[in-house]
Amino acid sequence: MLKGGTIMKEEHVVFLYVRGKKIKLTMKQYNLLTQTQPVNQGNKI
């Protein structure tokens, strides 16, 4: 889980909140993001 961010899962869409910005990702994009980047380095996407 990203530092300072919360994740809301709705159906197949993930809403990622980072520093007040709401980012909409599909599950495919989210899975790619979590696979390619270490989770503990999560303040920048």
N, C-alpha and C positions, 0 to 999 in steps of 0.2 A: 504494500500500500504506500502511496506517495506521501511524503512528509507534508503536512499542512493541507492535505487534500482529502476529500471524502468521495467515496464511489457509490453511486446509486445505480442499481441495475433494474432496468425496465424492459422486459421481454428480451429482445436481442440487441438492445442499444444500451451503451454505458454512458452515463453522464459523469464527467470528471470535473471536479471543482478544484481549481488551482489558483490560489490567491484571489478569490472572488470571481474568477472567470469560469464560465460554464462551457465545457468542451464536450461536444457530442461525438461519440465514437461508436462504430458498429462493433459487435463482438469479435469479428475478424481483425479489425484494426487494433482493438484492445489486446487481443491475444498476441499479435505481432509485437506490440509495444512492450508487453510484459516479458515476452521471450527474448527480445533483442537487447533490452536494457536491464541492468541490475535494479531491483525494486528499491533498494536503499539509497539510490542516487536519484531521487525522484523530483527534485525541485525544478528541473527544466525538461521539456519534452522536445 
